[in-house]
Amino acid sequence: MLRVALDTNVLVSALISDGKSRELLKMGIVKQYAIVISDLILKELALVLSRPKFKTSQDEVQRVIVALMRTAEVVNVTSKLKAVKEDPKDDMIVDTAYDGNANMIVTGDSHLLALNEYREIKIVTVEKMIAYLNSNTHK
C-alpha cells in the first residue's frame, strides 16, 4: 500500500475547512493509502490547533489527536536529516516520511515543494496527490 506522510498544514486545512485536504484525509481514513505520522507532527498539530484563531477547545484538539493516532501509523522518528536549508523546521516532515518508509509527502509548504523529491520520496501538493489516487497508476 502507498505510504504517505501528511504535513501539518494539510492536516490543519483538512480539519478546519471542507475542501481538497479533507477529501485527501478521508481517502486515507478509508485506506486508499496509509497515513504516516509521528509524535513530532501530532505535537505540532496540537499546538497549531490550540491557537486562538482556530477557536478549538483542548478537548476537541485531544479528540483529533486520538482519532489520528487510531487511523494513521505513528512512526518513531530517529533521523535528523538536513533536507530543507531554507526552513530547517520543515525537516520534521522529511524525517517522519523517511523513518516511516513513506513513498510521498503531501504539503502546501513552498520550501518542501521546491525539493520535488528527497531520497526517492516524492513531495507533492494535495491536488496532485488526489489526482494520483484517482488515477489507476498506483493500483
C-alpha positions, 0 to 999 in steps of 0.5 A, a space after each residue: 500500500 502507498 505510504 504517505 506522510 501528511 504535513 501539518 498544514 494539510 492536516 490543519 486545512 483538512 480539519 478546519 475547512 471542507 475542501 481538497 485536504 479533507 477529501 485527501 484525509 478521508 481517502 486515507 481514513 478509508 485506506 486508499 493509502 496509509 497515513 504516516 505520522 509521528 509524535 513530532 507532527 501530532 505535537 505540532 498539530 496540537 499546538 497549531 490547533 490550540 491557537 486562538 484563531 482556530 477557536 478549538 477547545 483542548 478537548 476537541 484538539 485531544 479528540 483529533 489527536 486520538 482519532 489520528 493516532 487510531 487511523 494513521 501509523 505513528 512512526 518513531 522518528 530517529 533521523 535528523 536529516 538536513 533536507 530543507 536549508 531554507 526552513 530547517 523546521 520543515 525537516 520534521 516532515 522529511 524525517 517522519 516520511 523517511 523513518 516511516 518508509 513513506 513513498 510521498 509527502 503531501 504539503 502546501 509548504 513552498 520550501 518542501 515543494 521546491 525539493 520535488 523529491 528527497 531520497 526517492 520520496 516524492 513531495 507533492 501538493 494535495 491536488 496532485 496527490 488526489 489526482 494520483 489516487 484517482 488515477 489507476 497508476 498506483 493500483 
